[in-house]
């Protein structure tokens, strides 16, 4: 049996981010956007993909050995943005200010996964939390104006003290994430 796996930082969304997301949802009701549920918000550190269940103990061990001396840290969430162009956007996200702790942790995890035979699916690590996946923008100028109004002045600190190995089950109503293992940082 196999599972679709990824390692992530769960997001502890605060009042400011919740207000920004609510603003986007209420002002983009006519657009076709699948908004990420609060409990599903995360920053993917490594997408493992479809994996045989027998390999999960080795994955857990690789993560534990990489994170056993890692300290907790904070992320600064800032700016709302999109992947794609203003007129062909695919994802609405909240960005993360450059953070050396995060970058070093992610690089260490990539190396640990490579040692056990899992190669990274990305060339560049772009830290972000997905707010919504866009299926169609009907009113492109309105969409652009709404985004311009959200990104100004948004800054929020979020503590990172946990990593989670998730199984992702894809459904027509959106993904379901099941926690397989939690890794606490010092």
N, C-alpha and C positions, 0 to 999 in steps of 0.2 A: 504494500500500500504506500502511496506517496501523498505528500502534503505540499502546498504552495506556501513557502516561508519567506519572512523578511525580518530583519532586526531594526528596531526603531526606538526613538525617544518619544514617549507619549507626551502630548502637549497639555500643560496646565494653563488653560486659557483664562485670562483675567477679564476684568470688567471692560477695559479699553478694547481688547480684541473682540469680545462678545458684542460690544456696541458697533464696531466696524462691520462685523459679519451681518448683524441684524440690519444695518443700513443698506448693505449690498443686497441682501435677500429681499428687502421691502422695495427697493428701487429697481430691481431687475426681475420682477415677477413675470414679466412677459417673455423673458428670455428663457431658453432651454438650458438650465444649469442644474446639475445634480450636486446639491450642497452636501458637504461632508458633515456628518453628525459630530457633535461635540466630543462624544466618547471615542470617536474613531480618528481624531486629529493626531497626527504623528509626523515626525521627521525621520524619513528612512535613512538609515546609516548603511545598510547593505541589503539588496534584494537577492535572496538566495534562489528563489524559484522552486519549481517542482522538484521535490526531494524525497527519496525513499525514507520511510520511517526509521529504518535501521541506522540511518546516518545521523539522526537527531542527537543521540548522546555525544557523538564526536563534535558536533556543532556546539552543543552546550559547553563542553569542556574547552573548546577553542575560545569561546566568548569569556568564560570564567577566567581562563589564564591571562587573557588580554586585559580584563577589567579589574582583576583582583586588587591592584594597587592604584586604580584610577580614582581620582577625587571628584566629588560633585562640583558643579560649576553653574554659572548662570548664562543664559542667552538673552540677547537684546533683540526683541522682535521689532522690526520697523519696516515700513512701506508695504503697501499692497500692490501687487503687480500681476502680470499675466505671462504665460508662456505662449508664444505665437505673436502675431501682430495685432494691432488694435482692431483690424477688420477680419482677422481669422484667428481669434484667441481660442486656446484649447483648455487652459487651466488658469484659475484665479488662485493666487497664493499670497502668503505673508512671508516676507523675507527675514533673514537673520543677519545681524551685523557680524562682520568678520570676527571669528573667535578662534584663537590658537588652540585652546583646549579641545574644542570640537573637532577641528581639522586634524590634530594629532591623534585623537581617539579614533576617528574614522580611518585614517591611514593605517594605524595599528591593526584595526579590525580587518581591513582589506588584506593586509599581509597574513594575518592569522587564517583567514578564509582561503587564501591562495595556497597556504601550506597543506590544507586538507582537501584541496582539489576544487574549490569554488572560485571561479574568476568573476571579477566585477563586471556588471552589465553596463557601466557608465565610464566614459572617459574623464569627465569633469564632475566633481561633487559640487552640487549647487544646493546648499542647505535652505530648505523652505518647508512650510507647512501648507498643504493643499487645503484651500477653503471650498473650492467647487470645481467640478469638471464640466466644461462647456460643450454642449452638443449643437447649439445653434444660437446665433445672435441675430435677432430680427431687426432691432433698432440700433444700428451700429454707432451712430453719432451720440445717441443717448447713453449707450454702454460706455463709450469713451469719456463722456462728461461725468458719469457716476464714478468711474475709476479715478479720475483726476481729483474729485472731491474727497475721496477716501484716503489717499496716500499721504496727504499733507499733515504733518505733525503727529503721526502715529508712532509711538514708542512704548514698548512694554517689556519689562524684565520677566523672565521665566526661569525658575530653578530647574536644573537637571540633576537628578539624584538616582535615576532609574533608567535602565534600558530594558526593552521587552522583546523576546523572540515570539513573533506572532505567526499563526497560520491564517491565511487569507482564503476564504471561501467566496467565490464570485457567484452572485445571484442576480436575477433581473432587477431586484429592488436595491441593488448596491452590494458592496462587499460586506462580509461578516468577518470580524477579526476575533480569533480565539487566542488567548494568552497561553503560550506553551511554557515559558520560563521567564522569570523576572530576575534582573541582575542589579543589585543595589550598589551604588558608588559610595565611597567613603565620605 
